[in-house]
């Protein structure tokens, strides 16, 4: 499974692509950020983010997209920019018919570090270890995007197998003549 993880942000939108499956070693494909300037109007910044995400989707052809679920912060302007960037990411994936998963920051921290309250340094260190990298990805937004992709492979892959097992265990209903079930 190839997953594009997106850590949405209006100034820095982290992007990370990881290949792998549950129980197998994961591999880094690519990591980076789309940057926009605070000096540019928000609509133009969103277009820049859209173009950047579209380019990554075209280049890496992921099977799914994992985006950080927006949570309440004290700074409303930060929430708005993050939510707008997340919305752009969802639209880019939806245009291609790609499944989108939203993971909370604490879910991602717990998945990669075992601690839902891990700090950015701990998450970055674990991403480095899990992907067997020589150095921690910089900036933190890039490492967070990889952590999202890792979380989705580990949790999303397991959830997909559970859903498939549940679906196959459901009894099928047969139709009784006369339209009554």
N, C-alpha and C positions, 0 to 999 in steps of 0.2 A: 504494500500500500504506500502510495506517495501522498504526503499531506503538506499543504501550504499553511503554516501558522502565521497569523497576523496579529500583531500587538498594535491596535489602532491608536493613532495620535495625530493631531493636526500639524505639529511641528516635525515630529519624527514618527513615522509609521514603520514598525519593525516587521520584516518579512523573513521567514525561514522555511526551507523545504527539507523534509526528512523522508527517507525511504526506510521501510521496515515492516515488521509484523510482531505480534505478541510472541514472546519466547525466543525471539531471534535478535541478534545485534542490530542496532539501528545505524543508519549512515546519513551523514550530512550531505546534502546535494548542493545547497547554496544558502547564503544568509546575507542580509543587508538591510538598509532602511531607505525609505522615500522621505526626503526632507523638503519642507516648505518654509518659506520665510514669513515671519509675523508681520512683515512690512507689506505683504500682498493681501488683497481682499480674500475673505474666506471662500467665496465661490471659486475663485481661481486656484486657491490652495486645494480645494476638493477635486478639481479637475486634474491637478498634478498628481494627487494621490490615486485617483481613478486610473490615469494613464500608467502610473507605475505598477499598480496591482495587475492591470490588464497585461502589461508586458511580462510580468512574472508568470501569470497564468498561461500565456501563450508559449513562453520559453520552457517552463517546467512541466506543464500538463499534469497537475495533481489529480488524484482520485477524489479528494475532498479538501475542504477548507475549514480550519479551526480558528475561531476568532475569540478574543477575550471578551467575556460578558461584562458590560458596563455596570459599575456599582457606584453607589453614592459616595461622593467625596465632599469635602467642605467647600471647595471652589467651584461654583456653578459654571463658570466660563470653561474650566478644564473638562467638566462632564460634557458640556455641549460639543466642544471640539472633538473629544474622543468618540462620542456617540455619532457625530456626523461622519467621522472617518470609518467607524464600524459599519454604518449604514452603506457607505460607498463600497466597502469590502463585500458586504452581503449581496449588493446589486451585481457587482462584477462576477461573483460566483454563480448567482442565480441565472444570469444571462447565458451561462454555459451549461446550465443544468447540473451543476456540481452540488453535492450535499454540503450543507454548512452546519457546523457544530459550534455552540457557544460554551466556553468553559470559564468558570469564575477564577479570579486570581488565587483564592485559597485552594481551590481544586487543583490548579496547576502546580502550586507550591507543594502541596501534599503528594501529588503524583511523582514529581521529580526528586523531591528531597525527603519525603516522609514527614514533613512538618508544614502544616497549612499556614503557619505564620513565619515561614523562612524569609530572610531578607534577600535583596537582589543579589548580593555577593554569594550567598549560599545557593540560590537558584542557578546563577551563572557557573559556579564551580561544579554543580551536579550535571548541568548540560554539557560542560566540557568533558567530564568523566564519562557520561553515558554515551556521548558521540565519539569518544576517544580522540579529542582534539588536542593540539599542541598548546593552544592558548584560548582563554575565555573570549567568546565573541563580544565585540564592542560595537556600538554602545549597548547599554543594558536592554534597550528596546529590541535589538537583534537577538540577544540571548533569550529574552522573554518570548519572542516569536518561535524560536526553536523549542522552548519549553512547552508552548501550546501544541506544536506539532507532535512532540513526544507524548504528551498527555493524551492527545486524540488517538494516536496509534495504540497506546496501551489500554486506554479506557474505551475508546470508540470501537476498536477491533473486538474487544471482549463483549461489548454491548451488542454488536452486530451478530455475534455467534449466539448470544442468549436470545435475542429476538428471533433468529432463524429457528432455534430449537423450540421455542414457545409456539411459533407459527406451525411447525411441522407436527407438534403434539396435539394441536387442536383437532377435534373430530370434525369431519366434513359432514355437512347436512345434505341429506338427499331430499329431493322434491317428491312430494306425495301427489298423485294425480288429483286434480281439482283445485290446485293452487294453495292447498293448506300445507303448512310445514309441521 
